[in-house]
Amino acid sequence: MKRWLAPIFLLLTGCVSAAPGSKAPAVVLHGQRFSAEFAADEPSREHGLMMRTTLAPDHSMLFVFSYTAPQAFWMKNTLIPLDILYFDTDRRLVSMQLDVPPCKADPCPVYPSDAPARYVLELSAGTARRIGAKAGDELRIEGDIGPVR
């Protein structure tokens, strides 16, 4: 009787280890996948991509808010040019600020959304144009955003 229990046990444990794990954080926009950092709380949203000297072409930062409202970003202490894309509650692209330059002196300009947004995606400048992003495109989110505060 013990002889057939071992293969069943191995089979069952193999099924558990084969279960899909959590995906690495990523977003997909207009058919293009970007690894992502999620900024879902106030400290991470405030810091964003500040003080970075590079952003890989296939990398992004997704800012997630607990509310939908007009959003506005600025580039204080951001050293690289960015595309800033605003998405509504349904993750549809509602507004874009393209090729936003770093802020060189105070006061820094503000780059607002043209419509209420809940998600804001930052990409390397020129990326949105390169992939053909347009209003109405859906943003797909892969991975666990975690609690939004």
DSSP file with accessible surface (Angstrom, degrees, kcal/mol):
  #  RESIDUE AA STRUCTURE BP1 BP2  ACC     N-H-->O    O-->H-N    N-H-->O    O-->H-N    TCO  KAPPA ALPHA  PHI   PSI    X-CA   Y-CA   Z-CA
    1    1 A M    >>        0   0  171      0, 0.0     4,-0.8     0, 0.0     3,-0.6   0.000 360.0 360.0 360.0 -39.6    0.0    0.0    0.0
    2    2 A K  H 3>  +     0   0  183      1,-0.2     4,-1.3     2,-0.2     3,-0.3   0.808 360.0  71.1 -63.0 -29.4    2.8    2.4    0.8
    3    3 A R  H 34 S+     0   0  225      1,-0.2    -1,-0.2     2,-0.2     3,-0.1   0.889 102.1  39.7 -59.3 -40.3    4.3    1.8   -2.7
    4    4 A W  H <> S+     0   0  134     -3,-0.6     4,-1.3     1,-0.2    -1,-0.2   0.711 105.1  67.3 -87.3 -15.5    1.5    3.7   -4.5
    5    5 A L  H  X S+     0   0   86     -4,-0.8     4,-2.8    -3,-0.3     5,-0.2   0.908  94.3  58.1 -69.0 -38.9    1.3    6.5   -2.0
    6    6 A A  H  X S+     0   0   54     -4,-1.3     4,-2.7     1,-0.2     5,-0.2   0.944 106.3  46.4 -60.4 -49.5    4.8    7.9   -2.8
    7    7 A P  H  > S+     0   0   76      0, 0.0     4,-2.5     0, 0.0    -1,-0.2   0.908 113.6  49.6 -61.5 -37.2    4.0    8.4   -6.5
    8    8 A I  H  X S+     0   0   71     -4,-1.3     4,-2.8     2,-0.2     5,-0.2   0.940 110.9  49.6 -65.7 -43.3    0.7   10.1   -5.7
    9    9 A F  H  X S+     0   0  134     -4,-2.8     4,-2.7     1,-0.2     5,-0.3   0.937 112.5  47.5 -59.7 -45.6    2.4   12.4   -3.2
   10   10 A L  H  X S+     0   0  119     -4,-2.7     4,-2.2    -5,-0.2    -1,-0.2   0.909 111.7  51.0 -62.9 -40.7    5.1   13.3   -5.7
   11   11 A L  H  X S+     0   0  119     -4,-2.5     4,-1.8    -5,-0.2    -2,-0.2   0.940 112.1  46.4 -62.0 -45.0    2.5   14.0   -8.3
   12   12 A L  H  X S+     0   0  104     -4,-2.8     4,-1.8     1,-0.2    -2,-0.2   0.922 112.9  48.0 -67.0 -42.9    0.5   16.2   -6.0
   13   13 A T  H  X S+     0   0   59     -4,-2.7     4,-2.3     1,-0.2    -1,-0.2   0.879 108.6  55.9 -67.6 -31.9    3.6   18.2   -4.8
   14   14 A G  H  X S+     0   0   34     -4,-2.2     4,-1.4    -5,-0.3    -1,-0.2   0.894 105.5  52.0 -64.0 -37.0    4.6   18.6   -8.4
   15   15 A C  H  X S+     0   0   81     -4,-1.8     4,-0.5     2,-0.2    -2,-0.2   0.914 108.9  50.3 -66.0 -39.2    1.2   20.2   -9.2
   16   16 A V  H >< S+     0   0  112     -4,-1.8     3,-1.2     1,-0.2    -2,-0.2   0.948 111.6  46.4 -65.3 -45.0    1.7   22.6   -6.3
   17   17 A S  H 3< S+     0   0  100     -4,-2.3    -1,-0.2     1,-0.3    -2,-0.2   0.775 108.6  57.3 -71.6 -20.4    5.1   23.7   -7.4
   18   18 A A  H 3< S+     0   0   78     -4,-1.4    -1,-0.3    -5,-0.2    -2,-0.2   0.578  79.3 114.7 -84.5  -8.0    3.9   24.1  -11.0
   19   19 A A  S << S-     0   0   60     -3,-1.2     2,-0.1    -4,-0.5    -3,-0.0  -0.347  81.4 -98.9 -62.5 139.4    1.2   26.5  -10.0
   20   20 A P        -     0   0  127      0, 0.0    -1,-0.1     0, 0.0     3,-0.1  -0.387  38.6-145.9 -64.1 135.2    1.9   29.9  -11.6
   21   21 A G        -     0   0   67      1,-0.2     2,-0.2    -2,-0.1    -4,-0.0  -0.214  39.9 -65.2 -86.1-177.1    3.5   32.4   -9.2
   22   22 A S        -     0   0  117      1,-0.1    -1,-0.2    -2,-0.1     2,-0.1  -0.493  58.2-117.4 -72.5 140.4    2.9   36.1   -9.1
   23   23 A K        -     0   0  131     -2,-0.2   121,-0.4     1,-0.1     3,-0.1  -0.440  29.9 -98.8 -75.1 151.8    4.1   37.8  -12.3
   24   24 A A        -     0   0   68      1,-0.1    -1,-0.1    -2,-0.1   118,-0.1  -0.450  57.7 -88.1 -63.6 141.5    6.8   40.4  -12.2
   25   25 A P        +     0   0   59      0, 0.0    11,-1.9     0, 0.0     2,-0.3  -0.307  68.9 145.5 -57.8 133.2    5.2   43.8  -12.2
   26   26 A A  E     -AB  35 142A   0    116,-2.4   116,-3.2     9,-0.3     2,-0.3  -0.974  35.2-145.3-159.1 163.5    4.5   45.1  -15.8
   27   27 A V  E     -AB  34 141A   0      7,-2.5     7,-3.1    -2,-0.3     2,-0.4  -0.959   9.7-149.1-131.9 154.0    2.1   47.0  -17.9
   28   28 A V  E     +AB  33 140A  15    112,-2.4   112,-2.6    -2,-0.3     2,-0.4  -0.995  18.8 173.1-126.3 126.7    1.1   46.5  -21.5
   29   29 A L  E >   -AB  32 139A   0      3,-2.6     3,-2.2    -2,-0.4   110,-0.1  -0.994  69.3 -13.1-136.1 128.0    0.1   49.5  -23.7
   30   30 A H  T 3  S-     0   0   77    108,-0.6    -1,-0.1    -2,-0.4     3,-0.1   0.871 129.5 -52.4  51.4  40.6   -0.6   49.4  -27.4
   31   31 A G  T 3  S+     0   0   76      1,-0.2     2,-0.5    -3,-0.0    -1,-0.3   0.459 114.9 116.0  80.0   0.8    0.8   45.9  -27.6
   32   32 A Q  E <   -A   29   0A  68     -3,-2.2    -3,-2.6    99,-0.0     2,-0.4  -0.899  55.0-146.3-107.9 129.5    4.1   46.9  -25.9
   33   33 A R  E     -A   28   0A 119     -2,-0.5     2,-0.4    -5,-0.2    -5,-0.2  -0.788  15.4-174.0 -97.5 134.7    5.1   45.4  -22.5
   34   34 A F  E     -A   27   0A   0     -7,-3.1    -7,-2.5    -2,-0.4    25,-0.2  -0.993  27.4-122.8-125.7 131.3    7.0   47.5  -20.0
   35   35 A S  E     -Ac  26  59A  44     23,-2.4    25,-1.5    -2,-0.4     2,-0.4  -0.410  43.8-153.7 -62.2 152.4    8.5   46.3  -16.7
   36   36 A A  E     - c   0  60A   9    -11,-1.9     2,-0.4    23,-0.2    25,-0.2  -0.974  28.0-151.1-139.6 147.9    6.9   48.5  -14.1
   37   37 A E  E     - c   0  61A  61     23,-1.5    25,-3.0    -2,-0.4     2,-0.5  -0.954  29.0-139.0-107.0 135.8    7.5   49.9  -10.7
   38   38 A F  E     - c   0  62A  41     -2,-0.4     2,-0.7    23,-0.2    25,-0.2  -0.852  14.0-167.7-100.8 128.4    4.2   50.6   -8.9
   39   39 A A  E     + c   0  63A   1     23,-3.1    25,-2.6    -2,-0.5   106,-0.0  -0.893  27.5 150.0-111.6  96.1    3.8   53.8   -6.9
   40   40 A A        +     0   0    9     -2,-0.7   109,-2.7    23,-0.2     2,-0.3   0.343  52.5  57.9-115.7   4.6    0.6   53.2   -4.9
   41   41 A D  S  > S-     0   0   42    107,-0.2     4,-2.5     1,-0.1     5,-0.2  -0.888  90.2-103.4-131.6 164.9    1.2   55.2   -1.7
   42   42 A E  H  > S+     0   0   92     -2,-0.3     4,-2.7     1,-0.2     5,-0.2   0.908 115.7  50.1 -57.6 -47.7    1.9   58.8   -1.1
   43   43 A P  H  > S+     0   0   94      0, 0.0     4,-2.0     0, 0.0    -1,-0.2   0.932 114.6  44.0 -59.9 -42.6    5.6   58.6   -0.4
   44   44 A S  H  > S+     0   0   40      1,-0.2     4,-2.6     2,-0.2    -2,-0.2   0.878 114.1  50.2 -71.7 -33.3    6.3   56.5   -3.5
   45   45 A R  H  < S+     0   0   22     -4,-2.5    -1,-0.2     2,-0.2    -3,-0.2   0.904 111.1  49.8 -68.2 -38.9    4.1   58.8   -5.6
   46   46 A E  H  < S+     0   0  131     -4,-2.7    -2,-0.2    -5,-0.2    -1,-0.2   0.896 116.6  40.6 -65.9 -38.3    5.9   61.9   -4.3
   47   47 A H  H >< S+     0   0   95     -4,-2.0     3,-2.4    -5,-0.2    -2,-0.2   0.901  81.9 148.6 -79.6 -40.5    9.4   60.4   -5.0
   48   48 A G  T 3< S-     0   0    6     -4,-2.6    -1,-0.1     1,-0.3    -2,-0.1  -0.112  77.7 -23.2  48.1-129.6    8.5   58.9   -8.4
   49   49 A L  T >  S+     0   0    3     -4,-0.1     3,-1.4    12,-0.1    30,-0.4   0.123  92.8 147.8-101.0  21.7   11.5   58.8  -10.7
   50   50 A M  T <   +     0   0   42     -3,-2.4    28,-0.3     1,-0.2    27,-0.1  -0.215  64.2  13.2 -59.9 146.7   13.3   61.7   -9.1
   51   51 A M  T 3  S+     0   0  114     26,-3.2     2,-0.3     1,-0.2    -1,-0.2   0.438  90.3 132.1  69.6   6.5   17.1   61.7   -9.1
   52   52 A R    <   -     0   0   75     -3,-1.4    27,-0.6    25,-0.2    -1,-0.2  -0.684  42.4-163.2 -88.1 141.5   17.4   58.9  -11.7
   53   53 A T  S    S+     0   0  108     -2,-0.3     2,-0.3     1,-0.1    -1,-0.1   0.588  72.3  26.4 -98.7 -12.2   19.8   59.5  -14.6
   54   54 A T        -     0   0  105     26,-0.1     2,-0.3     2,-0.0    -1,-0.1  -0.979  51.9-166.4-145.5 157.9   18.4   56.8  -16.9
   55   55 A L        -     0   0   20     -2,-0.3     4,-0.0    -3,-0.1    68,-0.0  -0.923  32.8-122.1-143.2 116.9   15.2   55.0  -17.6
   56   56 A A    >   -     0   0   46     -2,-0.3     3,-2.0     1,-0.1    68,-0.3  -0.243  22.9-118.2 -58.1 146.5   15.4   51.9  -19.8
   57   57 A P  T 3  S+     0   0   90      0, 0.0    -1,-0.1     0, 0.0    67,-0.1   0.740 114.8  47.7 -60.1 -22.8   13.2   52.0  -22.9
   58   58 A D  T 3  S+     0   0   92    -24,-0.1   -23,-2.4    65,-0.1     2,-0.3   0.120  99.4  88.2-105.0  21.9   11.3   49.0  -21.7
   59   59 A H  E <   +c   35   0A  36     -3,-2.0    65,-0.5   -25,-0.2     2,-0.3  -0.849  48.9 170.7-120.3 156.2   10.7   50.2  -18.1
   60   60 A S  E     -c   36   0A   0    -25,-1.5   -23,-1.5    -2,-0.3     2,-0.4  -0.944  28.0-131.2-151.6 168.8    8.0   52.4  -16.6
   61   61 A M  E     -cD  37 122A  10     61,-1.7    61,-2.8    -2,-0.3     2,-0.6  -0.999  19.1-158.1-127.7 128.6    6.6   53.7  -13.4
   62   62 A L  E     -cD  38 121A   0    -25,-3.0   -23,-3.1    -2,-0.4     2,-0.5  -0.939   3.1-156.8-109.0 120.3    2.8   53.4  -12.8
   63   63 A F  E     -cD  39 120A   3     57,-3.5    57,-2.3    -2,-0.6     2,-0.5  -0.838  11.1-164.6 -94.5 126.8    1.3   55.8  -10.3
   64   64 A V  E     - D   0 119A   1    -25,-2.6     2,-0.3    -2,-0.5    55,-0.2  -0.964   2.1-165.4-119.2 127.0   -2.0   54.5   -8.8
   65   65 A F  E     -     0   0A  14     53,-2.3    83,-0.1    -2,-0.5   -24,-0.0  -0.794  25.4-135.1-108.2 154.5   -4.4   56.7   -6.9
   66   66 A S  E    S+     0   0A  69     -2,-0.3     2,-0.3    83,-0.1    -1,-0.1   0.471  91.0  44.0 -84.6  -0.9   -7.3   55.7   -4.7
   67   67 A Y  E    S-     0   0A 111     51,-0.1     2,-0.5    50,-0.1    -2,-0.1  -0.931  79.0-123.1-140.0 159.8   -9.5   58.3   -6.4
   68   68 A T  E     +     0   0A  58     -2,-0.3    50,-0.2    48,-0.1    20,-0.1  -0.940  53.4 122.3-108.0 125.1  -10.2   59.5   -9.9
   69   69 A A  E    S- D   0 117A  28     48,-1.9    48,-2.8    -2,-0.5    46,-0.1  -0.958  71.1 -61.0-165.1 167.2   -9.7   63.2  -10.4
   70   70 A P        -     0   0   99      0, 0.0     2,-0.3     0, 0.0    44,-0.1  -0.435  59.3-155.9 -57.6 133.5   -7.7   65.6  -12.6
   71   71 A Q        -     0   0   14     44,-0.5    42,-2.9    -2,-0.1     2,-0.4  -0.838  11.8-167.9-113.4 154.2   -4.0   64.8  -11.9
   72   72 A A  E     -G  112   0B  55     -2,-0.3     2,-0.3    40,-0.3    38,-0.0  -0.993   2.0-169.0-144.7 135.5   -1.0   67.0  -12.4
   73   73 A F  E     -G  111   0B  24     38,-1.9    38,-3.7    -2,-0.4     2,-0.3  -0.875   2.0-164.2-121.6 154.6    2.7   66.1  -12.3
   74   74 A W  E     -G  110   0B 134     -2,-0.3    36,-0.1    36,-0.2    -2,-0.0  -0.866  22.6-130.0-131.7 171.2    5.8   68.2  -12.2
   75   75 A M    >   +     0   0    2     34,-0.6     3,-2.4    -2,-0.3    28,-1.2   0.076  44.1 152.7-114.2  24.0    9.5   67.4  -12.9
   76   76 A K  T 3  S-     0   0   57      1,-0.3     3,-0.1    33,-0.1    -2,-0.1  -0.343  81.7  -1.5 -59.0 130.1   11.2   68.8   -9.8
   77   77 A N  T 3  S+     0   0   78     26,-0.3   -26,-3.2     1,-0.2     2,-0.6   0.631  99.0 131.1  60.8  15.7   14.4   66.7   -9.3
   78   78 A T    <   -     0   0   10     -3,-2.4    25,-0.5   -28,-0.3    -1,-0.2  -0.904  37.6-171.8 -97.1 122.3   13.6   64.6  -12.3
   79   79 A L        +     0   0   88     -2,-0.6    -1,-0.1   -27,-0.6   -29,-0.1   0.446  59.4  63.0 -97.9  -3.8   16.7   64.4  -14.4
   80   80 A I  S    S-     0   0   15    -31,-0.2     2,-0.1    21,-0.1   -26,-0.1  -0.933  84.6-109.3-124.7 144.6   15.4   62.6  -17.5
   81   81 A P        -     0   0   63      0, 0.0    44,-1.7     0, 0.0     2,-0.3  -0.483  43.9-171.1 -70.6 145.6   12.7   63.6  -20.0
   82   82 A L  E     -FE 100 124A   0     18,-2.0    18,-3.1    42,-0.3     2,-0.5  -0.924  30.3-129.8-135.4 158.7    9.5   61.6  -19.8
   83   83 A D  E     - E   0 123A   0     40,-2.8    40,-2.2    -2,-0.3     2,-0.5  -0.932  27.5-157.2-100.0 132.8    6.2   60.9  -21.4
   84   84 A I  E     -FE  97 122A   0     13,-3.2    13,-2.8    -2,-0.5     2,-0.4  -0.965   9.8-171.1-116.9 116.7    3.4   61.2  -18.9
   85   85 A L  E     -FE  96 121A   0     36,-3.0    36,-3.0    -2,-0.5     2,-0.4  -0.930   8.2-152.3-115.7 132.3    0.2   59.3  -19.7
   86   86 A Y  E     -FE  95 120A   0      9,-2.9     8,-3.0    -2,-0.4     9,-1.4  -0.878  11.5-171.0-109.2 133.0   -3.1   59.6  -17.8
   87   87 A F  E     -FE  93 119A   0     32,-3.3    31,-3.0    -2,-0.4    32,-2.2  -0.942  15.2-131.7-125.7 144.3   -5.7   56.8  -17.6
   88   88 A D    >   -     0   0   40      4,-2.2     3,-2.3    -2,-0.4    29,-0.1  -0.057  46.3 -79.0 -81.5-172.7   -9.2   56.8  -16.2
   89   89 A T  T 3  S+     0   0   62      1,-0.3    -1,-0.1     2,-0.1    28,-0.1   0.817 133.6  53.1 -59.3 -31.8  -10.8   54.2  -13.8
   90   90 A D  T 3  S-     0   0  111      2,-0.1    -1,-0.3     1,-0.0    49,-0.1   0.311 119.8-111.9 -85.8   7.8  -11.3   51.8  -16.7
   91   91 A R    <   +     0   0   75     -3,-2.3    48,-2.8     1,-0.2     2,-0.4   0.808  68.1 147.9  62.7  36.4   -7.6   52.2  -17.6
   92   92 A R  B     -H  138   0C 105     46,-0.2    -4,-2.2     1,-0.0     2,-0.3  -0.850  56.5-108.9 -99.6 136.3   -8.3   54.0  -20.8
   93   93 A L  E     +F   87   0A   4     44,-2.9    43,-2.8    -2,-0.4    -6,-0.3  -0.460  45.8 163.9 -67.4 120.0   -5.8   56.6  -22.0
   94   94 A V  E     +     0   0A  42     -8,-3.0     2,-0.3     1,-0.4    -7,-0.2   0.578  59.8   9.1-113.5 -16.2   -7.5   60.0  -21.6
   95   95 A S  E     -F   86   0A   8     -9,-1.4    -9,-2.9    18,-0.1     2,-0.4  -0.983  55.9-160.1-164.8 150.2   -4.5   62.4  -21.8
   96   96 A M  E     -F   85   0A  57     -2,-0.3     2,-0.5   -11,-0.2   -11,-0.2  -1.000  10.2-165.9-139.1 141.0   -0.8   62.6  -22.6
   97   97 A Q  E     -F   84   0A  49    -13,-2.8   -13,-3.2    -2,-0.4     3,-0.4  -0.986  29.9-160.2-119.0 111.6    2.0   65.0  -21.9
   98   98 A L  E     +     0   0A  56     -2,-0.5   -15,-0.2   -15,-0.2    27,-0.1  -0.720  58.0   2.8-103.7 147.7    4.8   64.1  -24.3
   99   99 A D  E    S-     0   0A  69     -2,-0.3   -16,-0.2     1,-0.2    -1,-0.2   0.879  75.6-173.7  51.7  47.6    8.5   64.8  -24.2
  100  100 A V  E     -F   82   0A   2    -18,-3.1   -18,-2.0    -3,-0.4    -1,-0.2  -0.588  16.1-136.8 -74.7 122.4    8.3   66.6  -20.8
  101  101 A P        -     0   0   68      0, 0.0   -21,-0.1     0, 0.0   -26,-0.1  -0.395  22.6 -94.3 -80.3 157.7   11.7   68.0  -20.1
  102  102 A P        -     0   0   28      0, 0.0     2,-0.6     0, 0.0   -23,-0.1  -0.298  44.9-106.0 -60.4 153.4   13.5   67.9  -16.7
  103  103 A a        -     0   0   29    -28,-1.2   -26,-0.3   -25,-0.5     3,-0.1  -0.756  35.8-178.7 -85.4 124.6   12.9   71.0  -14.5
  104  104 A K        +     0   0  192     -2,-0.6     2,-0.3     1,-0.3    -1,-0.1   0.658  64.6  12.5 -97.4 -21.9   16.1   73.1  -14.5
  105  105 A A  S    S-     0   0   71      2,-0.1    -1,-0.3     0, 0.0   -29,-0.0  -0.991  90.4 -65.6-156.1 148.7   14.9   75.9  -12.1
  106  106 A D  S    S+     0   0  104     -2,-0.3     2,-0.1    -3,-0.1    -2,-0.0  -0.502 103.8  50.8 -74.7 148.1   12.1   76.8   -9.7
  107  107 A P  S    S-     0   0  123      0, 0.0    -2,-0.1     0, 0.0    -1,-0.1   0.551  82.2-154.0 -78.4 143.6    9.3   77.2  -10.1
  108  108 A a        -     0   0   12     -2,-0.1    -2,-0.1    -5,-0.1   -32,-0.1  -0.611  20.7-111.0 -81.6 139.7    8.8   74.0  -12.1
  109  109 A P        -     0   0   69      0, 0.0   -34,-0.6     0, 0.0     2,-0.4  -0.313  27.5-128.6 -65.8 155.7    6.0   73.8  -14.6
  110  110 A V  E     -G   74   0B  89    -36,-0.1   -36,-0.2   -35,-0.1   -38,-0.0  -0.864  10.1-152.9-107.0 141.0    3.0   71.6  -13.9
  111  111 A Y  E     -G   73   0B  40    -38,-3.7   -38,-1.9    -2,-0.4     2,-0.1  -0.873  21.9-168.8-117.3  96.2    1.8   69.0  -16.5
  112  112 A P  E     -G   72   0B  61      0, 0.0   -40,-0.3     0, 0.0     2,-0.2  -0.410  22.5-111.8 -87.2 160.9   -1.9   68.4  -15.9
  113  113 A S        -     0   0   12    -42,-2.9   -18,-0.1    -2,-0.1     4,-0.1  -0.534  16.7-136.5 -79.4 155.6   -4.3   65.7  -17.3
  114  114 A D  S    S+     0   0  129     -2,-0.2    -1,-0.1     2,-0.1   -19,-0.1   0.472  87.9  21.1 -88.4  -5.7   -7.0   66.9  -19.7
  115  115 A A  S    S-     0   0   30    -46,-0.1   -44,-0.5   -44,-0.1   -46,-0.1  -0.959 103.9 -68.5-152.7 163.4   -9.5   64.6  -18.0
  116  116 A P        -     0   0   69      0, 0.0     2,-0.3     0, 0.0   -27,-0.1  -0.317  56.4-174.8 -57.6 142.2  -10.0   62.9  -14.6
  117  117 A A  E     -D   69   0A   0    -48,-2.8   -48,-1.9   -29,-0.1   -29,-0.3  -0.971  32.4-176.4-141.1 153.4   -7.5   60.0  -14.1
  118  118 A R  E    S+     0   0A  66    -31,-3.0   -53,-2.3    -2,-0.3     2,-0.4   0.560  79.1  46.6-118.3 -25.2   -6.7   57.3  -11.6
  119  119 A Y  E     -DE  64  87A  22    -32,-2.2   -32,-3.3   -55,-0.2     2,-0.4  -0.967  61.1-169.7-122.2 140.5   -3.6   55.8  -13.2
  120  120 A V  E     -DE  63  86A   0    -57,-2.3   -57,-3.5    -2,-0.4     2,-0.5  -0.995   6.5-161.7-132.6 126.0   -0.5   57.7  -14.5
  121  121 A L  E     -DE  62  85A   0    -36,-3.0   -36,-3.0    -2,-0.4     2,-0.5  -0.921   1.4-159.7-111.2 127.8    2.2   56.0  -16.5
  122  122 A E  E     +DE  61  84A   8    -61,-2.8   -61,-1.7    -2,-0.5     2,-0.3  -0.930  18.1 168.7-108.0 130.2    5.7   57.5  -16.9
  123  123 A L  E     - E   0  83A   0    -40,-2.2   -40,-2.8    -2,-0.5   -63,-0.1  -0.877  46.3 -76.2-128.8 163.5    7.8   56.3  -19.8
  124  124 A S  E >   - E   0  82A  22    -65,-0.5     3,-2.1   -68,-0.3     4,-0.3  -0.334  67.8 -87.6 -57.9 140.8   11.0   57.5  -21.4
  125  125 A A  T 3  S+     0   0   34    -44,-1.7    -1,-0.1     1,-0.3   -42,-0.1  -0.218 115.0  24.7 -54.2 136.5   10.4   60.5  -23.6
  126  126 A G  T 3> S+     0   0   25     -3,-0.1     4,-2.2   -44,-0.1    -1,-0.3   0.213  91.4 105.4  93.6 -12.8    9.4   59.6  -27.1
  127  127 A T  H <> S+     0   0    5     -3,-2.1     4,-2.5     2,-0.2     5,-0.2   0.921  75.4  52.3 -68.3 -45.4    8.1   56.1  -26.2
  128  128 A A  H  >>S+     0   0    2     -4,-0.3     5,-2.3     1,-0.2     4,-0.8   0.925 113.9  44.2 -58.7 -42.8    4.4   56.9  -26.5
  129  129 A R  H >45S+     0   0  151      3,-0.2     3,-0.6     1,-0.2    -1,-0.2   0.923 111.5  54.4 -67.0 -42.4    4.9   58.3  -30.0
  130  130 A R  H 3<5S+     0   0  141     -4,-2.2    -2,-0.2     1,-0.2    -1,-0.2   0.889 113.5  40.5 -61.4 -39.5    7.1   55.4  -31.0
  131  131 A I  H 3<5S-     0   0   20     -4,-2.5    -1,-0.2    -5,-0.1    -2,-0.2   0.545 112.9-117.0 -88.8  -5.9    4.6   52.8  -30.0
  132  132 A G  T <<5 -     0   0   35     -4,-0.8    -3,-0.2    -3,-0.6    -4,-0.1   0.785  44.0-178.3  79.8  27.7    1.6   54.7  -31.5
  133  133 A A      < +     0   0   13     -5,-2.3     2,-0.3    -6,-0.2    -1,-0.2  -0.320   6.6 173.6 -60.6 141.4   -0.3   55.3  -28.2
  134  134 A K    >   -     0   0  113    -39,-0.0     3,-2.2   -41,-0.0   -41,-0.3  -0.968  39.8 -69.5-148.0 161.4   -3.5   57.2  -28.6
  135  135 A A  T 3  S+     0   0   78     -2,-0.3   -41,-0.2     1,-0.3     3,-0.1  -0.198 117.8  29.6 -51.5 137.2   -6.6   58.2  -26.7
  136  136 A G  T 3  S+     0   0   39    -43,-2.8    -1,-0.3     1,-0.3   -42,-0.1   0.188  82.3 139.8  95.3 -16.5   -8.8   55.3  -25.7
  137  137 A D    <   -     0   0   18     -3,-2.2   -44,-2.9   -45,-0.1     2,-0.4  -0.333  51.3-125.3 -58.7 143.0   -5.9   52.7  -25.6
  138  138 A E  B     -H   92   0C  88    -46,-0.2  -108,-0.6    -3,-0.1     2,-0.6  -0.752  11.8-142.3 -94.9 137.7   -6.3   50.3  -22.7
  139  139 A L  E     -B   29   0A   0    -48,-2.8     2,-0.5    -2,-0.4  -110,-0.2  -0.870  12.9-156.2 -96.5 123.0   -3.6   49.9  -20.1
  140  140 A R  E     -B   28   0A 129   -112,-2.6  -112,-2.4    -2,-0.6     2,-0.5  -0.881   6.5-152.8-100.3 132.9   -3.2   46.3  -18.9
  141  141 A I  E     -B   27   0A  36     -2,-0.5     2,-0.4  -114,-0.2  -114,-0.2  -0.924   8.0-167.5-110.0 126.8   -1.6   45.8  -15.5
  142  142 A E  E     +B   26   0A  17   -116,-3.2  -116,-2.4    -2,-0.5     2,-0.1  -0.954  53.1  23.5-113.4 133.1    0.3   42.6  -14.7
  143  143 A G  S    S-     0   0   32     -2,-0.4     2,-0.6  -118,-0.2  -119,-0.1  -0.341  98.3 -52.9 103.7 172.3    1.3   41.9  -11.1
  144  144 A D        -     0   0  134   -121,-0.4  -106,-0.1     1,-0.2    -2,-0.1  -0.774  34.9-167.3 -92.9 117.0    0.1   42.9   -7.7
  145  145 A I        -     0   0   40     -2,-0.6    -1,-0.2     1,-0.2  -105,-0.1   0.819  33.6-149.6 -68.2 -30.9   -0.2   46.6   -7.2
  146  146 A G        -     0   0   27     -3,-0.1    -1,-0.2     2,-0.1     2,-0.1  -0.341  46.6 -17.3  84.7-173.6   -0.7   46.1   -3.4
  147  147 A P        -     0   0   88      0, 0.0     2,-0.6     0, 0.0  -107,-0.1  -0.400  64.0-140.4 -67.7 138.1   -2.7   48.4   -1.2
  148  148 A V              0   0   44     -2,-0.1  -107,-0.2   -83,-0.1   -83,-0.1  -0.899 360.0 360.0-101.2 119.1   -3.4   51.8   -2.7
  149  149 A R              0   0  160   -109,-2.7  -107,-0.1    -2,-0.6   -85,-0.1  -0.941 360.0 360.0-126.3 360.0   -3.2   54.6   -0.1
